Amino acid sequence: MRNNDVTSITAERISIPVPAGGAVAGTLRLPDGTARAAVVIHPATAVAERLYTGFGEYLAENGFAVLTYDYRGTGASGSPKANRQLRMRDWMGQDVPATSAWMRDRFPDLPHLAVGHSLGAHAMALNNGLEDLRGFVGVASHAGVTRAIEDRKERFRVGLILSFLGPLTGRLLGAVPGRKLGLGEDMPGAAMLEWSGWSKKPNYFFDDPSMDAARRTAEVKTDALVIGFTDDLWATPGQINAVFSHLVNASVERRTYSPAGHMGFFRRSSREKLWPEVLTWLTEKAGLSPQ
């Protein structure tokens, strides 16, 4: 695979309108020369776009047009308070399809793929943003059931945030100070309240009748690569399977690596060990030959 310096790619700041209202801010990275395929990186909950910069650059260096972005009400895509009504389902059901459609319109002749981090892969598992997609990668994507966290200290910390501090600040302020709580970016209050509710259910959003998750996941036919890590306290094999076992009509390949944690795959330290394997999978699904 080609391993160029990042000066061989270009980056363009873009704004993508969401039909339901508002817009997401993102970055489109293009290779030096003609792009061979297009990839959208759908972010995790309250995770800033900057985490995906290195991996986005890496894919662009290897011939992909790559879109990274922030969900509405997070990062550069509007203030949490101004978007206080946005729920997690709105990110999955509105932002993810909007960014996917934008990439299809921008690159109509290229094969399209996607990478979803945690919530980003939930969206695709729920059959959002899959139109014309050759395949998608789910990284550390799991059912976020608090009681399923095996580490006692982490279970207490997460329970305190999702059951008390997060909902309290979400209701009082309309937004949750994610940075202060150790969650990442600040986020809309409604998103936290929905996350809190799902985290208490034994089967996460599959136990929320309004999500119709069992039917939606069964309708997915897009190939998926699902990645977990041995030291991830949240996305354990059981919790990953709690989501992706429902993709009964899709070809789902599972891989477990060690160690990288919940965020580590996207850090530059994973460039040599982990990124090439995902690049190879994306390249094959796009029907391209290795460079």
SVG drawing of the C-alpha trace seen along z (x, -y; Angstrom):
<svg xmlns="http://www.w3.org/2000/svg" viewBox="-43 -28 49 42">
<polyline fill="none" stroke="black" stroke-width="0.4" points="0.0,0.0 1.1,-3.5 2.5,-5.5 2.8,-9.1 3.4,-12.2 0.1,-14.0 1.2,-16.9 0.1,-14.7 -3.5,-15.2 -5.9,-18.2 -8.4,-19.0 -11.6,-21.1 -13.9,-22.3 -17.5,-21.7 -21.1,-22.1 -23.7,-19.5 -27.4,-20.5 -29.6,-18.0 -33.1,-17.8 -34.6,-17.8 -32.9,-21.1 -29.4,-22.5 -26.2,-21.2 -23.1,-19.2 -19.6,-20.6 -16.9,-18.4 -13.7,-17.9 -13.3,-16.3 -9.9,-14.9 -8.8,-14.1 -5.8,-12.2 -3.2,-13.6 -4.7,-12.5 -8.1,-10.8 -9.9,-9.2 -10.6,-5.5 -13.3,-5.2 -15.2,-7.2 -15.5,-6.7 -17.5,-8.4 -16.3,-8.1 -19.4,-8.3 -18.3,-9.4 -19.0,-8.0 -21.2,-9.8 -19.6,-13.1 -16.3,-12.4 -14.8,-15.3 -14.0,-15.1 -10.3,-15.6 -10.0,-12.1 -10.5,-10.8 -8.0,-13.1 -5.1,-10.7 -7.1,-7.8 -8.8,-10.0 -5.5,-11.3 -4.2,-7.7 -7.1,-6.6 -6.7,-9.7 -3.0,-8.9 -4.1,-5.5 -6.5,-6.9 -9.8,-7.4 -12.0,-10.5 -12.7,-10.7 -15.4,-12.6 -15.1,-13.2 -17.6,-15.4 -19.3,-16.3 -22.9,-15.4 -25.2,-18.4 -25.0,-19.9 -21.4,-18.7 -18.0,-20.1 -18.1,-22.4 -21.7,-21.5 -23.6,-23.9 -23.9,-24.4 -25.4,-21.7 -27.9,-24.2 -29.1,-25.4 -29.7,-21.8 -30.9,-20.6 -33.8,-18.7 -31.6,-16.4 -31.6,-12.8 -29.2,-10.0 -31.7,-8.6 -31.7,-11.9 -27.9,-11.6 -28.3,-8.0 -31.4,-8.5 -30.7,-12.0 -27.1,-13.0 -25.7,-9.7 -28.0,-9.4 -27.4,-13.1 -23.6,-12.8 -23.8,-9.5 -26.1,-11.1 -23.8,-14.1 -20.8,-11.8 -22.8,-9.9 -23.8,-13.2 -20.2,-14.5 -18.7,-11.2 -21.4,-9.5 -19.0,-7.2 -17.0,-5.9 -17.6,-2.8 -18.8,-3.9 -17.9,-2.5 -18.1,-3.7 -16.5,-3.4 -18.6,-3.8 -17.1,-4.3 -19.5,-3.1 -22.7,-5.1 -21.7,-5.6 -21.8,-1.9 -25.1,-1.6 -26.6,-3.9 -25.6,-1.6 -26.6,1.6 -30.1,-0.1 -30.1,-0.4 -29.2,-4.1 -26.9,-5.5 -26.4,-2.2 -27.7,-3.1 -25.2,-2.0 -22.6,-1.0 -20.2,1.8 -19.5,2.4 -18.9,0.8 -16.6,1.2 -17.8,1.0 -15.2,0.0 -15.8,0.6 -19.5,0.6 -21.6,2.2 -24.8,2.2 -24.1,-0.4 -25.7,1.5 -24.2,0.1 -24.8,3.3 -22.9,5.3 -19.6,3.4 -17.4,5.9 -14.9,3.6 -16.5,2.5 -14.9,-1.0 -15.8,-1.7 -19.4,-0.4 -19.8,-2.8 -18.3,-5.8 -20.5,-5.2 -23.6,-4.6 -23.0,-7.8 -22.7,-9.8 -25.5,-8.1 -28.0,-7.7 -27.4,-10.9 -25.0,-13.6 -25.8,-13.5 -29.6,-13.5 -29.5,-16.1 -27.4,-18.6 -29.3,-17.7 -32.6,-18.6 -31.4,-21.7 -29.1,-23.2 -30.4,-21.7 -26.8,-20.5 -24.4,-18.1 -20.8,-19.3 -19.2,-16.2 -15.6,-17.5 -16.0,-18.1 -17.7,-14.7 -15.0,-12.8 -17.4,-11.9 -15.7,-13.8 -17.5,-16.7 -20.5,-18.6 -23.7,-17.3 -27.5,-18.1 -29.6,-17.3 -32.1,-15.1 -29.3,-12.9 -28.0,-12.3 -31.5,-11.5 -32.1,-9.0 -28.7,-7.4 -29.4,-7.2 -32.7,-5.4 -31.2,-2.9 -28.3,-2.2 -30.7,-0.8 -32.4,1.6 -31.1,5.2 -31.0,5.1 -30.3,1.4 -32.3,-0.2 -33.7,3.3 -35.9,2.9 -37.2,-0.5 -40.3,0.3 -40.1,-3.1 -36.8,-2.1 -38.1,1.0 -34.5,2.2 -35.0,5.9 -36.8,5.4 -34.4,2.7 -31.2,4.7 -32.7,7.8 -33.2,5.8 -29.4,4.9 -27.7,6.8 -24.5,4.8 -21.3,6.6 -19.7,5.6 -16.4,5.9 -16.9,5.5 -13.8,4.8 -13.3,5.0 -10.3,4.8 -9.4,7.0 -8.9,4.0 -12.1,2.1 -14.1,1.9 -17.3,1.0 -17.3,2.8 -16.8,6.4 -17.3,9.3 -20.7,9.9 -21.9,6.3 -20.7,6.1 -22.5,9.3 -25.6,7.9 -25.9,5.5 -24.4,7.3 -25.9,10.7 -29.1,9.1 -27.7,8.6 -29.0,12.0 -29.1,11.2 -25.7,9.6 -22.3,11.1 -20.6,10.0 -16.9,10.6 -15.7,10.2 -12.1,9.4 -10.6,8.8 -7.3,7.0 -5.2,6.2 -4.9,3.7 -6.2,0.4 -9.1,-0.6 -12.3,-2.2 -10.7,-5.1 -7.2,-3.7 -7.9,-2.4 -8.2,-6.0 -5.0,-7.2 -1.9,-7.5 -0.2,-4.8 -2.4,-2.3 -1.2,-3.3 1.3,-0.5 -0.5,2.3 -4.2,1.9 -5.0,-0.6 -3.5,1.5 -5.8,4.4 -8.9,2.2 -7.5,0.5 -7.2,3.9 -10.8,4.9 -12.1,1.6 -10.1,1.9 -11.3,5.4 -15.0,4.5 -14.6,1.5 -13.4,4.0 -10.1,2.3 -6.6,3.7 -4.0,2.9 -1.7,-0.1"/>
</svg>
